[in-house]
């Protein structure tokens, strides 16, 4: 059976072959994140985006957190500390969303910017030392890049699960 490549996950589409494997995996994870979020949450109203059934974090929180955490983790990957704007954005991730279209657009812009930043790190040594947070916890560039991918996908999964619950209550 021949599958249309547009239905395959990004890592199975044969794209980005010129990009080193770790960077390619991160880029594919970011691409899949945007596709999955759009598929499962793109038709939400702002009210649905803000719902937190049974006390779980809302889909809107996950959208903002994905965008913000990718930015913060890549800042550490680039060997820099967070700036005041990034810290302020972290504190605002729980705020209510007013527009699904606006939140999806912001996420799209954040993921596009993240992809450019990941590509800019292609020539860096994956074993290069980095630090994370105020406590300057030690890690490496490779570990940070892998964490960008896995952390993003973790929150995509949480957003999709929450979206399914919200959607089920919509039909009830």
Protein Blocks (a to p, Z undefined) as FASTA:
>chain_A
ZZdfklpcfklnopaklpcfklmmmmmmmmmmmmmmmmmmmmpcfklmmpcghhiacfkl
mmmmmmmmmmmmmmmmnopacdfklmmmmmmmmpccfbfklmmmmmmmmmmmmmmmmmmm
mmpcfkbccdedjkopacdfklmmmmmmmmmmmmmmmmmmmmmmmmmmmmZZ
